[in-house]
Amino acid sequence: MYESDNRYLIYDIAIIGAGASGLMLASQIKNKKVILIDTNGKIGEKIKVSGGAKCNITNEYVKNSNYLGNPEFVKTILDQYTKDDLLKFLNKNGVRPKINAKLVKGTYFCNSSSEVISMFSKLITHVKLQLNTKVDEVEHDKHFILHTSQGKIEANKLVVASGGLSFPKLGASSISYDIAKNFDHELKTLSPALVGFTVQKDQFWFKNLSGLSFNVKVKIENKTFEGGFLFAHKGCSGPVILNASLYWKKGTMIIDFLPNQKLSTLCKSNKLISSALPLPKRFLVEFLKSIDLADKPISKLSKDELEKLKCLKDYEFSPAGNFGYSKAEVTKGGVDCSQIDVTDLQSKNQKGLYFLGEALDVTGELGGYNFQWAFSSAFVCAKNIV
């Protein structure tokens, strides 16, 4: 790469990753030589598939308690670029998300993911795009040298915004973590998150209900989630399980299959259990088999049988594992935030190196929280990097 006077071009800023945080950062930096590098042939490939192609872009109720990570670090970033700031930015650029709480309370969805990608395409025309390019290694001498599948790229500052390991079919890789380790950063344990669970033998009956979905309440650690629970051929999924997966640590969780209802009130009927309770009959038939309870008139149940049935309200469940990175919305864990300067997202180990979004050890719940984190971290970085 040469300029017109044949001097070798060293970019002011190189950004790895043309996802939400990389695009936001690039759109905010003007009057600098910026190159945006991505493994895909188009920008925003993960944005494209988000929210069922509707892009669940933020949430009405964003706060640091919706994130797994250092709460003070998260709060400091979110306070500098709030969901109101993001909505104002989007509206100014012709994107007008609206709340649709069908899946998760307070979630803002766009008309389509493509309108978000189109918006950023217009906002980054000043940036050099280097697509279909895999970054293999990064080193630093007087500046950063990126060894890529398309040759060397050099820059004074490097921003790693390449996300995590989820969605490998969309080009996800370990490059952000490889770079972090190369510059002596500690990584918090990586694992798939916002993902469905596989089940142990005691819950094999879940598989017989594949495709069935209804609302439940789940308690895990010190968190409680209410929402759709989906029985799957491998186990279970749905919004409430995806959120629970963020906080799961190889232990148990409790499912209330009758949220906001008293079982004692429902037990006065003379109908069979499978007809008396406001749950899908298909579910109740399998559930009763699993606890070895006959489908009989609910008012005729003995004290011991009632005790068995009460586990509808506090069903203890220990997953066998999860569906893995190919089905995960995000990657939990990442670059330890104690080694990142909260004022600009710069590495404390290497001047000029920055980490954004999912690369960091900050993971949001389902419902627009991870996009908000991506945009907020990018804005804070952009404000200070130049």
C-alpha positions in Angstrom: 0.0 0.0 0.0 1.5 3.3 -1.1 0.3 6.9 -1.1 0.8 9.1 -4.1 4.2 10.2 -3.0 5.3 6.6 -2.6 5.7 6.7 1.1 4.6 3.5 2.8 1.1 4.0 4.4 0.8 3.3 8.1 -2.8 3.7 9.1 -3.7 5.8 12.1 -6.1 3.2 13.4 -6.7 -0.4 12.4 -10.0 -2.0 13.6 -10.4 -5.8 13.5 -14.0 -6.8 13.2 -16.9 -5.2 11.2 -19.6 -6.1 13.7 -21.5 -3.7 15.9 -18.6 -2.3 18.0 -16.2 -2.1 15.0 -18.8 -0.3 12.8 -19.8 2.1 15.5 -16.2 3.0 16.2 -15.4 3.5 12.5 -18.5 5.7 12.1 -17.3 8.0 14.9 -13.7 8.6 13.8 -13.2 11.4 11.3 -10.1 12.9 9.6 -8.0 9.8 10.4 -6.6 7.0 8.2 -8.7 4.1 9.4 -8.8 0.6 8.1 -11.6 -1.9 9.0 -10.7 -5.6 8.6 -13.1 -8.5 8.6 -13.1 -12.2 7.6 -16.5 -11.9 5.9 -17.2 -10.6 2.5 -19.7 -8.1 3.8 -19.9 -5.9 6.9 -22.3 -6.7 9.8 -22.9 -10.4 9.2 -23.7 -11.0 12.8 -26.0 -8.0 12.9 -27.8 -9.5 9.9 -29.0 -12.6 11.7 -29.7 -11.0 15.1 -33.2 -10.9 16.5 -34.6 -13.1 13.8 -33.2 -10.6 11.2 -34.9 -7.7 13.1 -31.9 -6.7 15.2 -32.8 -6.5 18.9 -30.6 -3.4 19.3 -31.1 -2.2 22.9 -33.5 -2.4 25.9 -35.6 0.1 27.8 -34.2 -1.1 31.1 -30.5 -1.3 30.5 -28.4 -1.2 33.7 -25.2 -2.9 34.9 -27.1 -5.6 36.8 -28.1 -7.0 33.4 -24.5 -8.0 32.7 -22.1 -10.6 33.9 -18.8 -8.8 34.5 -17.2 -6.2 36.7 -20.3 -4.0 37.7 -18.4 -0.8 38.2 -16.6 -1.1 34.9 -19.8 -1.9 33.1 -21.7 1.0 34.7 -18.9 3.5 33.9 -19.1 2.6 30.2 -22.9 2.5 30.0 -23.3 5.8 31.8 -21.3 7.5 29.1 -23.4 6.2 26.2 -26.9 5.3 27.3 -29.8 3.6 25.5 -31.2 7.1 25.0 -28.0 8.2 23.3 -28.1 5.2 21.1 -31.7 5.7 20.1 -31.0 9.4 19.3 -28.1 8.3 17.1 -30.2 5.7 15.3 -33.2 8.1 14.8 -30.9 10.8 13.5 -29.7 8.3 10.9 -33.1 7.1 9.8 -33.4 3.9 12.0 -36.3 4.0 14.4 -36.5 0.9 16.6 -39.6 0.2 18.6 -40.2 -1.9 21.7 -41.5 -5.4 21.1 -41.7 -7.2 24.4 -42.9 -10.5 23.0 -39.7 -12.3 23.8 -38.0 -10.2 26.4 -39.4 -7.2 28.3 -38.3 -3.8 27.0 -36.5 -5.0 23.9 -36.2 -2.6 21.0 -36.3 -4.1 17.6 -35.6 -2.5 14.2 -37.7 -2.9 11.1 -34.9 -5.1 9.8 -31.3 -5.8 10.4 -30.4 -4.7 6.9 -31.4 -1.1 7.7 -28.8 -1.0 10.5 -26.1 -2.4 8.2 -27.2 0.1 5.4 -26.9 2.9 7.9 -23.4 2.0 8.8 -22.4 1.5 5.2 -23.3 5.2 4.6 -21.5 6.3 7.8 -18.1 4.7 7.1 -17.4 5.7 3.5 -14.3 7.5 4.7 -12.9 4.2 6.0 -10.8 1.7 4.1 -12.6 -1.7 4.1 -10.4 -4.8 4.0 -12.9 -7.7 3.8 -12.4 -11.4 3.2 -9.3 -11.0 5.3 -8.2 -13.2 8.1 -5.8 -11.8 10.7 -3.3 -14.5 11.6 -1.0 -12.7 14.0 -0.2 -9.2 15.5 3.1 -7.9 16.6 4.3 -4.5 17.8 7.5 -2.7 17.2 7.2 1.1 16.7 3.7 0.4 15.6 1.3 -2.6 15.1 2.0 -5.0 12.3 -0.9 -7.3 11.4 0.0 -10.4 9.4 -3.1 -11.2 7.4 -4.3 -13.5 4.6 -4.0 -10.5 2.3 -0.5 -9.4 3.4 0.8 -7.0 6.1 -1.2 -4.1 7.5 0.5 -1.5 9.7 -1.1 0.9 12.1 -0.2 3.2 15.0 -3.2 2.1 17.0 -5.1 -1.2 17.0 -8.7 -1.8 18.1 -9.8 -5.4 18.6 -13.6 -5.6 18.0 -13.8 -9.0 16.5 -16.3 -10.6 19.0 -16.1 -14.0 20.5 -16.3 -17.7 19.5 -20.1 -17.9 18.9 -21.5 -18.2 15.3 -18.4 -19.9 13.8 -20.2 -20.1 10.4 -20.2 -16.3 10.3 -16.4 -16.2 10.6 -16.1 -16.1 14.4 -12.6 -17.0 15.6 -10.3 -16.8 18.6 -8.3 -13.9 17.2 -9.3 -11.3 19.9 -8.2 -13.7 22.6 -5.0 -14.7 20.8 -4.1 -11.0 20.5 -4.9 -10.4 24.1 -2.7 -13.4 25.2 0.1 -12.2 22.9 0.2 -8.9 24.9 0.1 -10.7 28.3 -3.6 -10.2 29.0 -5.4 -12.6 31.3 -8.5 -14.2 30.0 -11.6 -15.1 32.1 -12.8 -18.6 31.2 -14.5 -18.7 27.9 -17.8 -20.6 27.4 -20.9 -20.5 25.2 -23.7 -18.3 26.6 -27.3 -17.4 25.7 -27.6 -21.0 24.6 -29.8 -24.0 25.1 -29.1 -26.9 27.5 -28.7 -30.5 27.0 -30.2 -32.8 29.6 -29.4 -35.7 31.8 -31.3 -39.0 32.0 -33.8 -37.7 34.5 -34.9 -35.1 31.9 -34.9 -37.3 28.8 -38.7 -36.8 28.8 -38.1 -33.2 27.6 -37.1 -34.6 24.2 -40.5 -36.2 23.8 -42.0 -32.7 23.8 -39.7 -31.2 21.2 -41.3 -28.0 19.7 -43.6 -27.3 22.6 -43.3 -23.9 24.2 -44.9 -22.0 27.1 -44.0 -19.5 29.8 -42.2 -20.5 32.9 -40.1 -18.9 35.7 -36.5 -20.0 36.3 -34.4 -19.3 39.3 -30.6 -19.6 39.1 -28.0 -18.2 41.4 -29.5 -15.0 42.6 -31.4 -14.3 39.4 -35.0 -15.0 38.4 -36.2 -15.0 34.8 -39.7 -15.4 33.4 -40.4 -16.1 29.7 -40.7 -18.7 27.0 -39.4 -22.2 27.6 -38.9 -24.3 24.5 -38.5 -28.1 24.6 -36.0 -29.2 22.1 -34.8 -32.5 20.6 -31.5 -32.1 22.5 -33.0 -30.7 25.7 -34.4 -27.2 26.2 -34.1 -23.7 24.9 -36.2 -20.5 24.6 -35.5 -17.0 26.0 -35.8 -17.9 29.7 -33.2 -20.7 29.3 -30.9 -18.6 27.2 -30.8 -16.0 30.0 -30.3 -18.7 32.6 -27.4 -20.1 30.7 -25.5 -16.9 31.3 -25.4 -17.6 35.0 -25.2 -21.4 35.0 -22.1 -22.9 36.7 -22.5 -26.6 36.4 -25.2 -26.6 39.1 -28.9 -26.8 39.5 -31.7 -24.4 38.6 -35.4 -24.4 39.6 -38.2 -24.2 37.1 -41.7 -23.0 38.0 -44.0 -24.4 35.3 -47.0 -22.5 36.8 -45.6 -19.0 37.3 -47.8 -16.6 39.2 -50.4 -19.2 40.0 -51.2 -21.1 43.2 -51.3 -24.9 42.9 -53.6 -25.1 45.9 -56.3 -23.1 44.1 -56.1 -25.3 41.1 -56.4 -28.6 43.1 -60.1 -28.1 44.0 -61.3 -29.4 40.6 -62.8 -32.9 40.0 -61.1 -33.0 36.6 -58.1 -35.1 35.8 -54.8 -33.5 36.5 -54.1 -33.2 32.8 -57.3 -31.2 32.3 -57.5 -29.3 35.6 -54.1 -27.5 35.2 -53.6 -24.6 32.7 -50.7 -26.3 30.9 -50.5 -28.1 27.6 -52.0 -31.6 28.1 -49.0 -33.1 26.1 -46.7 -31.6 28.7 -48.7 -32.8 31.7 -48.9 -36.4 30.4 -45.1 -36.6 30.1 -44.5 -34.7 33.3 -46.7 -37.1 35.3 -44.9 -40.1 33.9 -41.6 -38.6 34.9 -42.7 -38.3 38.6 -44.6 -41.6 38.5 -48.0 -40.1 39.2 -51.2 -41.3 37.7 -53.4 -38.9 35.8 -56.4 -38.9 38.2 -58.9 -36.4 39.5 -56.8 -33.7 41.1 -59.2 -33.3 44.1 -58.6 -37.0 44.9 -54.9 -36.8 45.3 -53.4 -38.1 48.6 -51.1 -35.9 50.7 -48.1 -37.8 49.3 -49.3 -37.4 45.7 -49.9 -33.7 46.2 -46.3 -33.4 47.5 -45.1 -35.0 44.2 -47.3 -32.6 42.1 -45.9 -29.6 44.0 -42.6 -30.0 42.1 -44.5 -28.3 39.2 -43.7 -25.1 41.1 -40.1 -25.9 42.0 -38.8 -28.5 39.6 -35.1 -28.9 40.2 -33.1 -29.4 37.1 -29.3 -29.8 36.5 -28.3 -29.5 32.8 -25.8 -32.0 31.3 -24.2 -29.2 29.3 -25.1 -26.8 26.5 -25.6 -26.7 22.7 -22.1 -25.3 22.1 -20.8 -22.2 20.3 -22.6 -23.1 17.0 -25.9 -22.4 18.7 -24.8 -19.7 21.3 -25.7 -16.1 20.8 -22.5 -14.9 22.6 -19.3 -16.0 24.3 -19.1 -15.6 28.1 -15.7 -14.6 29.5 -12.9 -12.8 27.7 -10.2 -10.2 28.3 -10.0 -9.4 32.0 -11.3 -5.8 32.5 -8.9 -5.1 35.4 -6.2 -4.8 32.6 -8.3 -2.4 30.6 -8.5 1.4 31.2 -12.2 2.2 31.6 -11.7 5.7 30.3 -10.9 4.6 26.8 -10.8 0.8 26.6 -7.1 0.9 26.1 -4.9 -2.0 27.3 -2.9 -1.2 30.4 -0.2 -3.6 29.1 0.3 -2.1 25.6 -0.2 1.5 24.6 -2.3 1.9 21.5 -4.1 -1.4 21.9 -7.9 -1.4 22.6 -10.5 -4.1 23.2 -14.3 -3.6 22.6 -17.6 -5.4 23.0 -17.7 -9.1 23.3 -13.9 -9.5 23.4 -14.1 -8.2 26.9 -15.2 -10.2 30.0 -18.6 -8.5 29.9 -21.7 -10.4 28.7 -25.3 -9.1 28.7 -28.6 -10.9 29.1 -30.9 -11.6 26.1 -32.9 -8.6 24.9 -30.6 -6.0 23.3 -28.1 -5.7 26.1 -25.1 -7.0 24.2 -25.7 -4.7 21.3 -25.9 -1.8 23.8 -22.6 -2.9 25.3 -21.0 -3.1 21.9 -22.1 0.4 20.9 -21.4 2.0 24.3 -17.8 0.6 24.5 -17.2 1.7 20.9 -18.4 5.2 21.6 -16.3 5.6 24.7 -13.2 4.4 22.8 -13.9 6.7 19.8 -14.3 9.7 22.1 -10.8 9.2 23.5 -8.7 7.4 20.9 -8.1 10.5 18.8 
